[in-house]
Amino acid sequence: MAVIALKEGYQGEVKDREENFHGNRLLFIGWEDHLMFCAPHCIPVPPTLTFERLVKEVIPGIYSSHPDWDKVSVDQIEWFRSGERFTPEFDKTLGENGLQHKAVIRFRTPGLTGIHGSCS
């Protein structure tokens, strides 16, 4: 990712390069309409992780503390990659789904709009 400095003389080593994460990539994951989580979570994941394992094993570990989580229906989730709607291929890896280092995915769960509808 390029840096655009506002002043001359900006220098520094980029510390969050992919090669600094021991074979993992950073992935930002956010749950739309749920204010209990103020921002997407950033997690290191192997690029060989399948989307199915991400959804069944990783994401519940992040969001299951929310009271809505038990109502989530995985087959109803709407997925967004870098702000654009996309349909992930669950049997393919994160890399094969176009999720590179520092990618952002967000998901929306229709009918679930936060604690007591706080986002509706």
TIRO-95786 format. One record per residue: residue in one letter; x, y, z of N, C-alpha, C in turn; residue number from 0. Coordinates in nm, 4 decimals. Layout:
! TIRO-95786
<pt r="a" n_x="X" n_y="Y" n_z="Z" ca_x="X" ca_y="Y" ca_z="Z" c_x="X" c_y="Y" c_z="Z" k="NUM"/>
...
//
This chain:
! TIRO-95786
<pt r="m" n_x="0.0852" n_y="-0.1164" n_z="0.0000" ca_x="0.0000" ca_y="0.0000" ca_z="0.0000" c_x="0.0900" c_y="0.1230" c_z="0.0000" k="0"/>
<pt r="a" n_x="0.0651" n_y="0.2121" n_z="-0.0921" ca_x="0.1448" ca_y="0.3328" ca_z="-0.1034" c_x="0.1081" c_y="0.4325" c_z="0.0057" k="1"/>
<pt r="v" n_x="0.2053" n_y="0.5132" n_z="0.0434" ca_x="0.1832" ca_y="0.6190" ca_z="0.1418" c_x="0.1936" c_y="0.7519" c_z="0.0697" k="2"/>
<pt r="i" n_x="0.0991" n_y="0.8385" n_z="0.0920" ca_x="0.1043" ca_y="0.9740" ca_z="0.0374" c_x="0.1315" c_y="1.0672" c_z="0.1543" k="3"/>
<pt r="a" n_x="0.2527" n_y="1.1195" n_z="0.1597" ca_x="0.2929" ca_y="1.2058" ca_z="0.2703" c_x="0.2439" c_y="1.3479" c_z="0.2454" k="4"/>
<pt r="l" n_x="0.1982" n_y="1.4126" n_z="0.3498" ca_x="0.1538" ca_y="1.5505" ca_z="0.3397" c_x="0.2708" c_y="1.6475" c_z="0.3468" k="5"/>
<pt r="k" n_x="0.3822" n_y="1.6030" n_z="0.4011" ca_x="0.5014" ca_y="1.6863" ca_z="0.4115" c_x="0.6205" c_y="1.6077" c_z="0.3587" k="6"/>
<pt r="e" n_x="0.7189" n_y="1.6802" n_z="0.3118" ca_x="0.8403" ca_y="1.6131" ca_z="0.2640" c_x="0.9185" c_y="1.5584" c_z="0.3824" k="7"/>
<pt r="g" n_x="0.9980" n_y="1.4575" n_z="0.3545" ca_x="1.0822" ca_y="1.4018" ca_z="0.4583" c_x="1.0216" c_y="1.2830" c_z="0.5298" k="8"/>
<pt r="y" n_x="0.9007" n_y="1.2409" n_z="0.4883" ca_x="0.8390" ca_y="1.1251" ca_z="0.5520" c_x="0.9173" c_y="1.0009" c_z="0.5140" k="9"/>
<pt r="q" n_x="0.9625" n_y="0.9310" n_z="0.6133" ca_x="1.0343" ca_y="0.8060" ca_z="0.5906" c_x="0.9952" c_y="0.7097" c_z="0.7001" k="10"/>
<pt r="g" n_x="1.0076" n_y="0.5849" n_z="0.6702" ca_x="0.9786" ca_y="0.4856" ca_z="0.7722" c_x="0.9594" c_y="0.3498" c_z="0.7087" k="11"/>
<pt r="e" n_x="0.9857" n_y="0.2507" n_z="0.7865" ca_x="0.9696" ca_y="0.1142" ca_z="0.7392" c_x="0.8257" c_y="0.0698" c_z="0.7621" k="12"/>
<pt r="v" n_x="0.7677" n_y="0.0095" n_z="0.6611" ca_x="0.6320" ca_y="-0.0429" ca_z="0.6735" c_x="0.6402" c_y="-0.1734" c_z="0.7515" k="13"/>
<pt r="k" n_x="0.5806" n_y="-0.1763" n_z="0.8692" ca_x="0.5926" ca_y="-0.2919" ca_z="0.9583" c_x="0.4859" c_y="-0.3978" c_z="0.9360" k="14"/>
<pt r="d" n_x="0.3775" n_y="-0.3624" n_z="0.8662" ca_x="0.2698" ca_y="-0.4606" ca_z="0.8500" c_x="0.2692" c_y="-0.5260" c_z="0.7111" k="15"/>
<pt r="r" n_x="0.3879" n_y="-0.5409" n_z="0.6533" ca_x="0.3997" ca_y="-0.6129" ca_z="0.5264" c_x="0.3677" c_y="-0.7601" c_z="0.5482" k="16"/>
<pt r="e" n_x="0.3155" n_y="-0.8243" n_z="0.4463" ca_x="0.2746" ca_y="-0.9645" ca_z="0.4570" c_x="0.3886" c_y="-1.0547" c_z="0.5035" k="17"/>
<pt r="e" n_x="0.5081" n_y="-1.0305" n_z="0.4559" ca_x="0.6209" ca_y="-1.1175" ca_z="0.4935" c_x="0.6566" c_y="-1.1103" c_z="0.6421" k="18"/>
<pt r="n" n_x="0.6019" n_y="-1.0151" n_z="0.7142" ca_x="0.6276" ca_y="-1.0040" ca_z="0.8583" c_x="0.5308" c_y="-1.0858" c_z="0.9434" k="19"/>
<pt r="f" n_x="0.4409" n_y="-1.1623" n_z="0.8807" ca_x="0.3381" ca_y="-1.2340" ca_z="0.9561" c_x="0.3505" c_y="-1.3859" c_z="0.9459" k="20"/>
<pt r="h" n_x="0.4707" n_y="-1.4339" n_z="0.9214" ca_x="0.5020" ca_y="-1.5769" ca_z="0.9298" c_x="0.4075" c_y="-1.6642" c_z="0.8479" k="21"/>
<pt r="g" n_x="0.3821" n_y="-1.6247" n_z="0.7236" ca_x="0.2962" ca_y="-1.7026" ca_z="0.6363" c_x="0.1492" c_y="-1.6679" c_z="0.6448" k="22"/>
<pt r="n" n_x="0.1139" n_y="-1.5755" n_z="0.7314" ca_x="-0.0258" ca_y="-1.5332" ca_z="0.7439" c_x="-0.0479" c_y="-1.4013" c_z="0.6714" k="23"/>
<pt r="r" n_x="-0.1732" n_y="-1.3703" n_z="0.6516" ca_x="-0.2158" ca_y="-1.2409" ca_z="0.5979" c_x="-0.3075" c_y="-1.1761" c_z="0.6992" k="24"/>
<pt r="l" n_x="-0.3075" n_y="-1.0439" n_z="0.7011" ca_x="-0.4032" ca_y="-0.9729" ca_z="0.7851" c_x="-0.5360" c_y="-0.9657" c_z="0.7117" k="25"/>
<pt r="l" n_x="-0.6433" n_y="-0.9931" n_z="0.7841" ca_x="-0.7776" ca_y="-0.9861" ca_z="0.7291" c_x="-0.8635" c_y="-0.9060" c_z="0.8261" k="26"/>
<pt r="f" n_x="-0.9301" n_y="-0.8042" n_z="0.7745" ca_x="-1.0220" ca_y="-0.7234" ca_z="0.8546" c_x="-1.1624" c_y="-0.7785" c_z="0.8341" k="27"/>
<pt r="i" n_x="-1.2334" n_y="-0.8068" n_z="0.9447" ca_x="-1.3679" ca_y="-0.8634" ca_z="0.9382" c_x="-1.4613" c_y="-0.7778" c_z="1.0221" k="28"/>
<pt r="g" n_x="-1.5705" n_y="-0.7326" n_z="0.9616" ca_x="-1.6667" ca_y="-0.6503" ca_z="1.0344" c_x="-1.8089" c_y="-0.7006" c_z="1.0170" k="29"/>
<pt r="w" n_x="-1.8876" n_y="-0.6894" n_z="1.1241" ca_x="-2.0288" ca_y="-0.7294" ca_z="1.1234" c_x="-2.1128" c_y="-0.6031" c_z="1.1178" k="30"/>
<pt r="e" n_x="-2.1780" n_y="-0.5809" n_z="1.0059" ca_x="-2.2599" ca_y="-0.4623" ca_z="0.9858" c_x="-2.3743" c_y="-0.4557" c_z="1.0879" k="31"/>
<pt r="d" n_x="-2.4104" n_y="-0.3349" n_z="1.1261" ca_x="-2.5271" ca_y="-0.3079" ca_z="1.2113" c_x="-2.5136" c_y="-0.3597" c_z="1.3539" k="32"/>
<pt r="h" n_x="-2.3947" n_y="-0.3824" n_z="1.4009" ca_x="-2.3769" ca_y="-0.4322" ca_z="1.5376" c_x="-2.2760" c_y="-0.3438" c_z="1.6106" k="33"/>
<pt r="l" n_x="-2.3297" n_y="-0.2449" n_z="1.6809" ca_x="-2.2480" ca_y="-0.1422" ca_z="1.7440" c_x="-2.1691" c_y="-0.1907" c_z="1.8650" k="34"/>
<pt r="m" n_x="-2.1940" n_y="-0.3135" n_z="1.9094" ca_x="-2.1152" ca_y="-0.3688" ca_z="2.0190" c_x="-1.9684" c_y="-0.3829" c_z="1.9754" k="35"/>
<pt r="f" n_x="-1.9478" n_y="-0.3885" n_z="1.8448" ca_x="-1.8130" ca_y="-0.3971" ca_z="1.7875" c_x="-1.7908" c_y="-0.2701" c_z="1.7064" k="36"/>
<pt r="c" n_x="-1.7054" n_y="-0.1829" n_z="1.7553" ca_x="-1.6929" ca_y="-0.0489" ca_z="1.6979" c_x="-1.6200" c_y="-0.0450" c_z="1.5650" k="37"/>
<pt r="a" n_x="-1.5459" n_y="-0.1480" n_z="1.5338" ca_x="-1.4668" ca_y="-0.1485" ca_z="1.4105" c_x="-1.4422" c_y="-0.2934" c_z="1.3693" k="38"/>
<pt r="p" n_x="-1.4025" n_y="-0.3137" n_z="1.2445" ca_x="-1.3681" ca_y="-0.4500" ca_z="1.2042" c_x="-1.2518" c_y="-0.5041" c_z="1.2875" k="39"/>
<pt r="h" n_x="-1.2535" n_y="-0.6330" n_z="1.3104" ca_x="-1.1423" ca_y="-0.6983" ca_z="1.3781" c_x="-1.0356" c_y="-0.7294" c_z="1.2748" k="40"/>
<pt r="c" n_x="-0.9108" n_y="-0.7150" n_z="1.3120" ca_x="-0.7990" ca_y="-0.7488" ca_z="1.2242" c_x="-0.7333" c_y="-0.8746" c_z="1.2801" k="41"/>
<pt r="i" n_x="-0.7309" n_y="-0.9801" n_z="1.1978" ca_x="-0.6746" ca_y="-1.1062" ca_z="1.2451" c_x="-0.5745" c_y="-1.1607" c_z="1.1434" k="42"/>
<pt r="p" n_x="-0.4722" n_y="-1.2307" n_z="1.1902" ca_x="-0.3808" ca_y="-1.2978" ca_z="1.0973" c_x="-0.4369" c_y="-1.4354" c_z="1.0627" k="43"/>
<pt r="v" n_x="-0.4442" n_y="-1.4651" n_z="0.9345" ca_x="-0.4965" ca_y="-1.5937" ca_z="0.8886" c_x="-0.4083" c_y="-1.6470" c_z="0.7758" k="44"/>
<pt r="p" n_x="-0.3958" n_y="-1.7794" n_z="0.7649" ca_x="-0.3204" ca_y="-1.8340" ca_z="0.6528" c_x="-0.3994" c_y="-1.8187" c_z="0.5232" k="45"/>
<pt r="p" n_x="-0.3334" n_y="-1.7869" n_z="0.4118" ca_x="-0.4049" ca_y="-1.7711" ca_z="0.2849" c_x="-0.4679" c_y="-1.9014" c_z="0.2373" k="46"/>
<pt r="t" n_x="-0.4261" n_y="-2.0143" n_z="0.2946" ca_x="-0.4795" ca_y="-2.1451" ca_z="0.2566" c_x="-0.6064" c_y="-2.1822" c_z="0.3327" k="47"/>
<pt r="l" n_x="-0.6465" n_y="-2.0998" n_z="0.4281" ca_x="-0.7689" ca_y="-2.1241" ca_z="0.5045" c_x="-0.8883" c_y="-2.1161" c_z="0.4100" k="48"/>
<pt r="t" n_x="-0.9781" n_y="-2.2131" n_z="0.4166" ca_x="-1.0967" ca_y="-2.2060" ca_z="0.3311" c_x="-1.1956" c_y="-2.1068" c_z="0.3905" k="49"/>
<pt r="f" n_x="-1.2792" n_y="-2.0532" n_z="0.3043" ca_x="-1.3809" ca_y="-1.9590" ca_z="0.3511" c_x="-1.4764" c_y="-2.0288" c_z="0.4468" k="50"/>
<pt r="e" n_x="-1.5045" n_y="-2.1544" n_z="0.4221" ca_x="-1.5923" ca_y="-2.2308" ca_z="0.5112" c_x="-1.5354" c_y="-2.2382" c_z="0.6522" k="51"/>
<pt r="r" n_x="-1.4067" n_y="-2.2662" n_z="0.6646" ca_x="-1.3454" ca_y="-2.2723" ca_z="0.7988" c_x="-1.3452" c_y="-2.1343" c_z="0.8638" k="52"/>
<pt r="l" n_x="-1.3239" n_y="-2.0295" n_z="0.7840" ca_x="-1.3295" ca_y="-1.8940" ca_z="0.8375" c_x="-1.4667" c_y="-1.8690" c_z="0.9003" k="53"/>
<pt r="v" n_x="-1.5727" n_y="-1.9078" n_z="0.8290" ca_x="-1.7094" ca_y="-1.8823" ca_z="0.8747" c_x="-1.7484" c_y="-1.9717" c_z="0.9921" k="54"/>
<pt r="k" n_x="-1.7079" n_y="-2.0971" n_z="0.9893" ca_x="-1.7506" ca_y="-2.1910" ca_z="1.0934" c_x="-1.6617" c_y="-2.1922" c_z="1.2170" k="55"/>
<pt r="e" n_x="-1.5341" n_y="-2.1561" n_z="1.2017" ca_x="-1.4408" ca_y="-2.1677" ca_z="1.3143" c_x="-1.3856" c_y="-2.0346" c_z="1.3638" k="56"/>
<pt r="v" n_x="-1.3568" n_y="-1.9432" n_z="1.2732" ca_x="-1.2903" ca_y="-1.8187" ca_z="1.3130" c_x="-1.3910" c_y="-1.7104" c_z="1.3512" k="57"/>
<pt r="i" n_x="-1.4845" n_y="-1.6813" n_z="1.2637" ca_x="-1.5787" ca_y="-1.5721" ca_z="1.2893" c_x="-1.6618" c_y="-1.5945" c_z="1.4159" k="58"/>
<pt r="p" n_x="-1.7096" n_y="-1.7158" n_z="1.4436" ca_x="-1.7826" ca_y="-1.7333" ca_z="1.5712" c_x="-1.6964" c_y="-1.7012" c_z="1.6935" k="59"/>
<pt r="g" n_x="-1.5679" n_y="-1.7275" n_z="1.6863" ca_x="-1.4787" ca_y="-1.6946" ca_z="1.7974" c_x="-1.4674" c_y="-1.5455" c_z="1.8217" k="60"/>
<pt r="i" n_x="-1.4931" n_y="-1.4683" n_z="1.7189" ca_x="-1.4861" ca_y="-1.3224" ca_z="1.7295" c_x="-1.6196" c_y="-1.2641" c_z="1.7767" k="61"/>
<pt r="y" n_x="-1.7301" n_y="-1.3136" n_z="1.7207" ca_x="-1.8587" ca_y="-1.2472" ca_z="1.7390" c_x="-1.9604" c_y="-1.3214" c_z="1.8259" k="62"/>
<pt r="s" n_x="-1.9308" n_y="-1.4395" n_z="1.8725" ca_x="-2.0324" ca_y="-1.5170" ca_z="1.9458" c_x="-2.0703" c_y="-1.4577" c_z="2.0819" k="63"/>
<pt r="s" n_x="-1.9961" n_y="-1.3594" n_z="2.1294" ca_x="-2.0338" ca_y="-1.2950" ca_z="2.2555" c_x="-2.1557" c_y="-1.2032" c_z="2.2390" k="64"/>
<pt r="h" n_x="-2.1925" n_y="-1.1735" n_z="2.1144" ca_x="-2.3080" ca_y="-1.0877" ca_z="2.0895" c_x="-2.4369" c_y="-1.1683" c_z="2.1049" k="65"/>
<pt r="p" n_x="-2.5385" n_y="-1.1114" n_z="2.1709" ca_x="-2.6630" ca_y="-1.1860" ca_z="2.1919" c_x="-2.7352" c_y="-1.2251" c_z="2.0627" k="66"/>
<pt r="d" n_x="-2.7088" n_y="-1.1577" n_z="1.9511" ca_x="-2.7702" ca_y="-1.1944" ca_z="1.8235" c_x="-2.7039" c_y="-1.3154" c_z="1.7574" k="67"/>
<pt r="w" n_x="-2.5841" n_y="-1.3513" n_z="1.8008" ca_x="-2.5070" ca_y="-1.4500" ca_z="1.7264" c_x="-2.5813" c_y="-1.5826" c_z="1.7079" k="68"/>
<pt r="d" n_x="-2.6534" n_y="-1.6286" n_z="1.8079" ca_x="-2.7248" ca_y="-1.7557" ca_z="1.7964" c_x="-2.8356" c_y="-1.7513" c_z="1.6916" k="69"/>
<pt r="k" n_x="-2.8754" n_y="-1.6326" n_z="1.6506" ca_x="-2.9806" ca_y="-1.6177" ca_z="1.5494" c_x="-2.9254" c_y="-1.6085" c_z="1.4071" k="70"/>
<pt r="v" n_x="-2.7934" n_y="-1.6056" n_z="1.3920" ca_x="-2.7316" ca_y="-1.5913" ca_z="1.2602" c_x="-2.7512" c_y="-1.7188" c_z="1.1793" k="71"/>
<pt r="s" n_x="-2.7983" n_y="-1.7016" n_z="1.0588" ca_x="-2.8117" ca_y="-1.8112" ca_z="0.9640" c_x="-2.7064" c_y="-1.7900" c_z="0.8554" k="72"/>
<pt r="v" n_x="-2.6053" n_y="-1.8755" n_z="0.8533" ca_x="-2.4922" ca_y="-1.8573" ca_z="0.7623" c_x="-2.5379" c_y="-1.8466" c_z="0.6170" k="73"/>
<pt r="d" n_x="-2.6376" n_y="-1.9225" n_z="0.5785" ca_x="-2.6825" ca_y="-1.9193" ca_z="0.4390" c_x="-2.7582" c_y="-1.7910" c_z="0.4035" k="74"/>
<pt r="q" n_x="-2.7903" n_y="-1.7078" n_z="0.5013" ca_x="-2.8579" ca_y="-1.5804" ca_z="0.4760" c_x="-2.7638" c_y="-1.4601" c_z="0.4806" k="75"/>
<pt r="i" n_x="-2.6377" n_y="-1.4825" n_z="0.5166" ca_x="-2.5419" ca_y="-1.3720" ca_z="0.5308" c_x="-2.5158" c_y="-1.3070" c_z="0.3953" k="76"/>
<pt r="e" n_x="-2.5121" n_y="-1.1752" n_z="0.3955" ca_x="-2.4723" ca_y="-1.0965" ca_z="0.2786" c_x="-2.3272" c_y="-1.0551" c_z="0.3000" k="77"/>
<pt r="w" n_x="-2.2406" n_y="-1.0871" n_z="0.2043" ca_x="-2.0963" ca_y="-1.0626" ca_z="0.2167" c_x="-2.0532" c_y="-0.9445" c_z="0.1310" k="78"/>
<pt r="f" n_x="-1.9574" n_y="-0.8683" n_z="0.1829" ca_x="-1.9008" ca_y="-0.7542" ca_z="0.1110" c_x="-1.7485" c_y="-0.7635" c_z="0.1180" k="79"/>
<pt r="r" n_x="-1.6847" n_y="-0.7435" n_z="0.0051" ca_x="-1.5379" ca_y="-0.7420" ca_z="-0.0030" c_x="-1.4976" c_y="-0.6033" c_z="-0.0508" k="80"/>
<pt r="s" n_x="-1.4246" n_y="-0.5329" n_z="0.0328" ca_x="-1.3821" ca_y="-0.3959" ca_z="0.0018" c_x="-1.4999" c_y="-0.3098" c_z="-0.0417" k="81"/>
<pt r="g" n_x="-1.6111" n_y="-0.3227" n_z="0.0301" ca_x="-1.7279" ca_y="-0.2394" ca_z="0.0077" c_x="-1.8218" c_y="-0.2861" c_z="-0.1022" k="82"/>
<pt r="e" n_x="-1.7846" n_y="-0.3895" n_z="-0.1769" ca_x="-1.8674" ca_y="-0.4387" ca_z="-0.2865" c_x="-1.9250" c_y="-0.5749" c_z="-0.2511" k="83"/>
<pt r="r" n_x="-2.0484" n_y="-0.5965" n_z="-0.2870" ca_x="-2.1139" ca_y="-0.7249" ca_z="-0.2604" c_x="-2.0390" c_y="-0.8363" c_z="-0.3316" k="84"/>
<pt r="f" n_x="-2.0196" n_y="-0.9499" n_z="-0.2643" ca_x="-1.9603" ca_y="-1.0652" ca_z="-0.3316" c_x="-2.0156" c_y="-1.1934" c_z="-0.2736" k="85"/>
<pt r="t" n_x="-2.0064" n_y="-1.2988" n_z="-0.3524" ca_x="-2.0522" ca_y="-1.4303" ca_z="-0.3107" c_x="-1.9291" c_y="-1.5187" c_z="-0.2956" k="86"/>
<pt r="p" n_x="-1.8893" n_y="-1.5481" n_z="-0.1722" ca_x="-1.7701" ca_y="-1.6294" ca_z="-0.1520" c_x="-1.7938" c_y="-1.7742" c_z="-0.1938" k="87"/>
<pt r="e" n_x="-1.6860" n_y="-1.8379" n_z="-0.2336" ca_x="-1.6898" ca_y="-1.9813" ca_z="-0.2618" c_x="-1.6348" c_y="-2.0494" c_z="-0.1370" k="88"/>
<pt r="f" n_x="-1.7225" n_y="-2.1143" n_z="-0.0622" ca_x="-1.6889" ca_y="-2.1672" ca_z="0.0698" c_x="-1.5834" c_y="-2.2766" c_z="0.0657" k="89"/>
<pt r="d" n_x="-1.5741" n_y="-2.3498" n_z="-0.0423" ca_x="-1.4763" ca_y="-2.4584" ca_z="-0.0508" c_x="-1.3405" c_y="-2.4114" c_z="-0.1013" k="90"/>
<pt r="k" n_x="-1.3282" n_y="-2.2840" n_z="-0.1358" ca_x="-1.2017" ca_y="-2.2286" ca_z="-0.1847" c_x="-1.1317" c_y="-2.1516" c_z="-0.0737" k="91"/>
<pt r="t" n_x="-1.0017" n_y="-2.1319" n_z="-0.0924" ca_x="-0.9217" ca_y="-2.0618" ca_z="0.0086" c_x="-0.9522" c_y="-1.9119" c_z="0.0069" k="92"/>
<pt r="l" n_x="-0.9023" n_y="-1.8451" n_z="0.1097" ca_x="-0.9193" ca_y="-1.6998" ca_z="0.1156" c_x="-0.8541" c_y="-1.6343" c_z="-0.0053" k="93"/>
<pt r="g" n_x="-0.7350" n_y="-1.6811" n_z="-0.0402" ca_x="-0.6662" ca_y="-1.6279" ca_z="-0.1577" c_x="-0.7449" c_y="-1.6502" c_z="-0.2851" k="94"/>
<pt r="e" n_x="-0.8015" n_y="-1.7681" n_z="-0.2998" ca_x="-0.8818" ca_y="-1.7989" ca_z="-0.4192" c_x="-1.0101" c_y="-1.7166" c_z="-0.4229" k="95"/>
<pt r="n" n_x="-1.0540" n_y="-1.6678" n_z="-0.3084" ca_x="-1.1707" ca_y="-1.5793" ca_z="-0.3014" c_x="-1.1318" c_y="-1.4322" c_z="-0.3187" k="96"/>
<pt r="g" n_x="-1.0064" n_y="-1.4068" n_z="-0.3534" ca_x="-0.9614" ca_y="-1.2704" ca_z="-0.3786" c_x="-0.9289" c_y="-1.1900" c_z="-0.2549" k="97"/>
<pt r="l" n_x="-0.9089" n_y="-1.2575" n_z="-0.1420" ca_x="-0.8790" ca_y="-1.1872" ca_z="-0.0170" c_x="-0.7275" c_y="-1.1873" c_z="0.0051" k="98"/>
<pt r="q" n_x="-0.6664" n_y="-1.0787" n_z="-0.0325" ca_x="-0.5219" ca_y="-1.0632" ca_z="-0.0201" c_x="-0.4877" c_y="-1.0002" c_z="0.1146" k="99"/>
<pt r="h" n_x="-0.3593" n_y="-0.9748" n_z="0.1371" ca_x="-0.3124" ca_y="-0.9145" ca_z="0.2612" c_x="-0.3819" c_y="-0.7809" c_z="0.2859" k="100"/>
<pt r="k" n_x="-0.4367" n_y="-0.7637" n_z="0.4048" ca_x="-0.5071" ca_y="-0.6443" ca_z="0.4519" c_x="-0.6407" c_y="-0.6234" c_z="0.3811" k="101"/>
<pt r="a" n_x="-0.7000" n_y="-0.7317" n_z="0.3321" ca_x="-0.8331" ca_y="-0.7231" ca_z="0.2712" c_x="-0.9360" c_y="-0.6951" c_z="0.3801" k="102"/>
<pt r="v" n_x="-1.0476" n_y="-0.6375" n_z="0.3377" ca_x="-1.1577" ca_y="-0.6070" ca_z="0.4289" c_x="-1.2810" c_y="-0.6828" c_z="0.3823" k="103"/>
<pt r="i" n_x="-1.3387" n_y="-0.7620" n_z="0.4726" ca_x="-1.4692" ca_y="-0.8210" ca_z="0.4439" c_x="-1.5647" c_y="-0.7779" c_z="0.5540" k="104"/>
<pt r="r" n_x="-1.6879" n_y="-0.7546" n_z="0.5130" ca_x="-1.7927" ca_y="-0.7207" ca_z="0.6077" c_x="-1.9093" c_y="-0.8106" c_z="0.5758" k="105"/>
<pt r="f" n_x="-1.9891" n_y="-0.8386" n_z="0.6767" ca_x="-2.1067" ca_y="-0.9193" ca_z="0.6516" c_x="-2.2278" c_y="-0.8589" c_z="0.7200" k="106"/>
<pt r="r" n_x="-2.3419" n_y="-0.8766" n_z="0.6550" ca_x="-2.4692" ca_y="-0.8269" ca_z="0.7065" c_x="-2.5600" c_y="-0.9469" c_z="0.7280" k="107"/>
<pt r="t" n_x="-2.6311" n_y="-0.9463" n_z="0.8376" ca_x="-2.7235" ca_y="-1.0544" ca_z="0.8711" c_x="-2.8648" c_y="-0.9972" c_z="0.8668" k="108"/>
<pt r="p" n_x="-2.9354" n_y="-1.0187" n_z="0.7552" ca_x="-3.0698" ca_y="-0.9613" ca_z="0.7393" c_x="-3.1608" c_y="-0.9954" c_z="0.8579" k="109"/>
<pt r="g" n_x="-3.2301" n_y="-0.8940" n_z="0.9054" ca_x="-3.3212" ca_y="-0.9106" ca_z="1.0178" c_x="-3.2565" c_y="-0.8914" c_z="1.1532" k="110"/>
<pt r="l" n_x="-3.1255" n_y="-0.8875" n_z="1.1578" ca_x="-3.0539" ca_y="-0.8670" ca_z="1.2843" c_x="-2.9870" c_y="-0.7293" c_z="1.2757" k="111"/>
<pt r="t" n_x="-3.0334" n_y="-0.6387" n_z="1.3572" ca_x="-2.9821" ca_y="-0.5018" ca_z="1.3521" c_x="-2.9325" c_y="-0.4546" c_z="1.4883" k="112"/>
<pt r="g" n_x="-2.8583" n_y="-0.5370" n_z="1.5546" ca_x="-2.7992" ca_y="-0.4972" ca_z="1.6812" c_x="-2.8890" c_y="-0.5238" c_z="1.8008" k="113"/>
<pt r="i" n_x="-2.8378" n_y="-0.4954" n_z="1.9174" ca_x="-2.9102" ca_y="-0.5204" ca_z="2.0414" c_x="-3.0370" c_y="-0.4349" c_z="2.0445" k="114"/>
<pt r="h" n_x="-3.1511" n_y="-0.5015" n_z="2.0526" ca_x="-3.2817" ca_y="-0.4363" ca_z="2.0548" c_x="-3.3002" c_y="-0.3437" c_z="1.9342" k="115"/>
<pt r="g" n_x="-3.2433" n_y="-0.3827" n_z="1.8186" ca_x="-3.2592" ca_y="-0.3031" ca_z="1.6974" c_x="-3.1872" c_y="-0.1702" c_z="1.7006" k="116"/>
<pt r="s" n_x="-3.0766" n_y="-0.1607" n_z="1.7733" ca_x="-3.0067" ca_y="-0.0347" ca_z="1.7932" c_x="-2.9563" c_y="0.0288" c_z="1.6634" k="117"/>
<pt r="c" n_x="-2.9500" n_y="-0.0481" n_z="1.5552" ca_x="-2.9050" ca_y="0.0092" ca_z="1.4277" c_x="-3.0184" c_y="0.0305" c_z="1.3303" k="118"/>
<pt r="s" n_x="-3.1402" n_y="0.0046" n_z="1.3725" ca_x="-3.2519" ca_y="0.0210" ca_z="1.2774" c_x="-3.3106" c_y="0.1599" c_z="1.2842" k="119"/>
//
